[in-house]
């Protein structure tokens, strides 16, 4: 009987390993959930790129931007849904609505639409 008991216990080591991996992954997600200030910097950099600024100008904008002012301006036009491990940012300017998935200190655009014709 002791042999059967010890066999059952030896298979549990893999479960602990995966539990530790899961906890580490969730902790990494939690620590790298981007802040509104990071979103403001991201948007300022993206706007500079779309306006045709060269790479050195984009780096300069990202480096000297007053994060508090950018975050304040972004908060006027955007909404953050904080899900602890990631965030979804929605920004509406004029008739355009853009959404960004914020995870691992990065932003991934998704679900943008044009609200023309909507009532």
Secondary structure, DSSP 8 states (H G I E B T S, - for coil): -HHHHHHHHHTTHHHHHHHHHHHHHHHHHHHT---HHHHHHHHHHHHHHHTT--HHHHHHHHHH--HHHHHHHHHHHEEEEE-SS-EEEEEEETTEEEEEEEETTEEEEEEEEE-TT--
